[in-house]
């Protein structure tokens, strides 16, 4: 929650959203096809401003628990395709 931020809706109300980094972590952990497409969009929109160290530091232990370390490599390939890192 400490990285969450408000998003102002057209109605003037605010919605609390997770950070782009947290969204990538959760999507890479879930690892469904739609999640990877969502990650690509986040990388396109926020790429240069993302804290990749934070992403990998938090994602790696989750993927180890899930026994899917290959998702880390898939994320790195997406980043390279976007010219990041």
C-alpha positions in Angstrom: 0.0 0.0 0.0 2.9 2.4 0.6 3.6 2.6 -3.2 -0.1 3.1 -4.1 -1.2 6.4 -5.5 -4.5 8.1 -6.3 -5.9 8.2 -9.8 -8.3 11.0 -10.5 -11.4 9.9 -12.4 -13.4 12.1 -14.8 -16.1 12.4 -12.1 -13.5 14.0 -9.8 -13.4 11.1 -7.5 -10.1 9.3 -6.7 -9.3 5.7 -7.0 -6.3 4.2 -5.2 -4.1 2.2 -7.6 -1.0 0.1 -7.2 2.3 1.2 -8.6 3.4 0.2 -12.1 6.1 -1.8 -10.5 3.7 -3.7 -8.3 1.4 -4.3 -11.2 4.3 -5.9 -13.2 5.2 -8.0 -10.2 1.7 -9.4 -9.8 1.2 -9.9 -13.6 4.6 -11.7 -14.0 3.7 -13.9 -11.1 0.3 -14.8 -12.5 1.9 -15.3 -15.9 -1.2 -15.7 -18.1 -1.1 -14.6 -21.7 -3.2 -11.5 -20.9 -0.9 -10.7 -18.1 2.1 -10.6 -20.4 0.3 -8.3 -22.8 -0.6 -6.0 -19.9 3.1 -6.0 -18.8 4.1 -4.9 -22.4 1.7 -2.0 -22.2 3.1 -0.9 -18.8 6.7 -1.1 -20.1 5.7 1.0 -23.1 4.1 3.6 -21.0 6.3 3.8 -17.9 9.5 1.9 -19.0 12.3 4.5 -18.3 10.7 5.5 -15.0 10.3 2.0 -13.5 12.4 0.7 -10.6 13.6 -2.5 -12.1 15.7 -3.4 -9.1 12.6 -3.3 -7.0 10.6 -5.4 -9.5 13.2 -8.2 -9.6 14.0 -8.1 -5.9 10.3 -8.7 -5.1 9.4 -10.9 -8.1 12.3 -13.4 -7.8 11.2 -15.0 -4.4 7.6 -15.3 -5.6 8.6 -17.1 -8.7 10.9 -19.4 -6.7 7.9 -20.3 -4.5 5.8 -20.9 -7.6 8.7 -22.8 -9.2 8.4 -20.8 -12.4 11.8 -18.9 -12.5 11.5 -18.8 -16.3 9.0 -15.9 -15.9 11.9 -13.7 -14.8 13.7 -14.3 -18.1 10.5 -13.7 -20.0 10.2 -10.3 -18.3 13.8 -9.5 -19.1 13.2 -10.3 -22.8 10.2 -8.0 -22.9 12.3 -5.2 -21.3 15.1 -5.7 -23.9 12.5 -5.6 -26.7 11.4 -2.2 -25.3 15.0 -1.0 -25.1 15.0 -1.1 -21.3 18.0 -2.1 -19.1 
